């Protein structure tokens, strides 16, 4: 019985464009591109959404481009492709908008067949992704709002230069990505926990 092929699948990476269904990707080249992508927010402001409770607004340079790319990548259905994952460690909290890797595999299979005319042969998958994420500093507000979290939360992005403290026009400037299932336990939180542990190791810089 022949060995399975190894399929390198690029899941969500901020602003990274690619061709779905390719099996000739160079892992080193892909790794370099992913390393260049920055998915870490400069700040996270918690907004109180009447219909979704506490909801994070992540501040980025180039937030509009990131939001447009994410929606396109998610086929204009971000809520179907991502979950909002939250975790705490060492007095800090972190979050990530984690992509649905199973849906990524399904899309890869379809794209492969469209490209080649044949179904994907038996394969093992190596998934590469870099979710939008945030790691707090000590003295954060999350401990005060944690109890008010609901099963879903709205996630927004905003240009970091548009943040003007209490004078910020949230209604005009916050870019709504959608309302996402909130996950606070299970395997998905490992990515966030690793970020928190690394921040703790680095002295919360």
N, C-alpha and C positions, 0 to 999 in steps of 0.2 A: 504494500500500500504506500503510495507516494507521500512524502512529508507535506504538511500543510504549508501554504504560502503565508508569509508575514505581511499583513496590510498595515501600513502606517497611516492613521487617520488623524487629520488635523481637525479637532473640534473647535470650539470658540476661542479665538485669540483676538484681542482688540485691534481693529483696523486691518487685519491680515486678510488679503484676498487670495483665492486659490481656485483650482479647477477640481470639481468634485469627481470622485471615482478614479483618480490616478493611482497607479501602483508603482510608479517609477521614481518616487520622491527620494531625494538624498537626505538621510537622517541628519547629517552634519549641517547641511544647508538649512533644513527646516529648523533645527535647534537654534541656529544663529538668528533666524528671523523671529522666532518666538522670544528669544532672550532680549531682542530689541524692543519688543512690544511692552508697553507699560500699562498694567491694569490696576495699579494701586491708586486709590483716590487720595487727594491731598487733605480732605476733611470729610466728615460725615455729620450732617445736620439732621436731627430728628424732627420731623414735622408731625403735627397731629391731624390726621385725616379723619373726618367724621365717619366715613364709610369703611375705613381700614385701620383705624387706631394709629399708634406710633408707626411712622414710615420713614425710612432713611432717604436722604437726598445726598448723593455723592458729588463732591466737587472735583472737577477735572479741568485741565487745560485741553481745549478741543472737545468739550462735552457734546456739542451738537454733532460733530462728525462721528464720535463714538456711538451716540444714540442711533444715528441714521444707519450706520454699519450693522449694529446689533440687530435692529429691526429687520433689515434686509437679510442678514444671516439666518434669522429665525422665521423667515418667510412671513413676516408681518404678524406673527403669533408668538411674541416673546414668552407669554405665560405658559405656553405649551412646551417650551424648550429650556426653561430655566427654573430653578428654585432658589429662594433666598435662605441661605444657610448662616446660622449664628452660633457662636460658641464663646466661652469665657475660660481664661486661664491666667493665673498669676496676677489677678487684679485688673486684667485688661479684657476687652472684648474685641471680637473681630467678626467680620461678615464677608460673604462672597456670594455672587450671583452665579450659581453653579449650573453648567450646561447639562442637559440630559444626554448622557453618552450613548444610551441604547437607541435613542432616536437618531443620533449621529451615525451609528452603524447601519441602521435601516436606510438612511439617505445614501450612504456610501454604496450599499448593495444595489440600490436602484440606479445610481449614477454610473456605476461600473457596467451594469448591463446595457444602459443606454449608450455608453462609449464603445463597448466591444461587441454588443449583440449577443453576449452569452452571460448566463448567471455567474456570479462570483463563485469560484471553486472553494472547497473547504479552506478556511483561513483562521489564523490567530490574529488578533488585533492589538496594535499598540496605539493607545489614544494620547494625543498631545493637546493640551488646553491651557489657557491662562484666563481665569475668570476675573471680572471686575471685583475688586476686594478693598477692604479697609481694615486697618489695625489701629486701635485706640492708643492713647497715652494714659497714664494713671490719672485719676480724678475725673473720669468720664461720667456722663449722665445716664448711661445705659442701665445701671443698677436701679435707677429711680423709675424707669419706664418699662422695665422688663415685665412686670406683673400685668401691664396693660396690653402686651402683645396679643394679637389675634392669630387665627390660623392662616390668614393671608395678610400681606402688607403691600402697599404701593411702594414702588422704587422709582426715584427720580434722579436725574443727573442735572448738573448746572455748571456753567463756566465758572471757574474759581474766581475770575476777575469780576464777576457779577455779584459776588457776595459782599453785601454792605452792612453786615450785622443786622440789628433790628430794623433797619431801613430797607432791607432786601424786599423786592417785589416778587414774592414767591409765585403768585398766580401767573405772572407774566414770564418769569425767567426759568422756573423749574421745568425740566423736560420729562414728562411722564413716560416711563417705559412700560408700565402695566402693573397689575396686581398679582403677586406671586405667592405660592405656597411657602409657608415658613417652616424651616426644619431646624431643630435644636438638638437632635440626638441621632445616633446611628452612624453608619460608615461615611456619609457625606460630610460630616463635620471635621473629618481628619485633615482636610486641606487647610481649614481655618485654624485648627489647633496647631498645626505645624508652623503656620505664619506667626501665631502668638508665641510659641516657644522660641522661634528664631528672634522675634522682637525682644523677648525677655533676655535671651542670650546676648543680644547686641546692646543691652542697656536701655531699651525703649527709646532708641534714637528716632 
